[in-house]
Amino acid sequence: MIVEKSEYKGQPVIVLKRSEDDKYPFSFGLNKAKMVIESIEEIKKFVAENETK
């Protein structure tokens, strides 16, 4: 996983890439990052329940 910091319309964003050549990186800003942090246990549970399907 490659993690970079960038900017969108003057606001900070974090960019997650599977590789340097990732055509569709995942990026989000501060408010969504806070939502992820607040929900991290539910996200982990979701992954555990669904990754073997």
C-alpha positions as CSV (number, residue, x, y, z in Angstrom):
1,M,0.0,0.0,0.0
2,I,1.3,3.4,-0.9
3,V,0.0,6.3,1.1
4,E,0.5,9.9,-0.1
5,K,-0.8,13.3,1.0
6,S,-2.1,15.7,-1.5
7,E,-4.5,18.6,-1.9
8,Y,-7.9,19.1,-3.5
9,K,-9.3,22.6,-3.9
10,G,-6.9,23.8,-1.2
11,Q,-7.9,21.2,1.3
12,P,-5.6,18.3,2.5
13,V,-6.5,14.8,1.3
14,I,-4.9,11.4,1.8
15,V,-4.4,9.1,-1.2
16,L,-4.2,5.3,-1.0
17,K,-2.7,3.3,-3.9
18,R,-2.3,-0.4,-4.3
19,S,0.8,0.2,-6.4
20,E,2.6,3.1,-8.0
21,D,0.7,2.4,-11.3
22,D,-2.8,2.3,-9.6
23,K,-5.2,3.8,-12.1
24,Y,-7.9,4.3,-9.5
25,P,-6.4,5.5,-6.2
26,F,-8.7,6.0,-3.2
27,S,-8.6,9.5,-1.8
28,F,-10.5,11.3,1.0
29,G,-10.3,14.4,3.2
30,L,-10.3,15.1,6.8
31,N,-14.0,14.7,7.5
32,K,-14.2,11.3,5.9
33,A,-11.0,10.3,7.7
34,K,-12.6,11.2,11.0
35,M,-15.6,9.0,10.0
36,V,-13.3,6.1,9.3
37,I,-11.6,6.5,12.6
38,E,-14.9,6.6,14.5
39,S,-16.1,3.5,12.7
40,I,-12.9,1.5,12.4
41,E,-14.1,-1.5,14.6
42,E,-17.3,-1.8,12.4
43,I,-15.1,-1.6,9.3
44,K,-12.8,-4.4,10.6
45,K,-15.9,-6.5,11.4
46,F,-17.3,-6.0,7.9
47,V,-14.0,-7.1,6.3
48,A,-13.7,-10.1,8.5
49,E,-17.3,-11.2,7.7
50,N,-17.0,-10.7,4.0
51,E,-13.4,-11.3,2.9
52,T,-13.8,-15.1,2.5
53,K,-16.9,-14.8,0.3
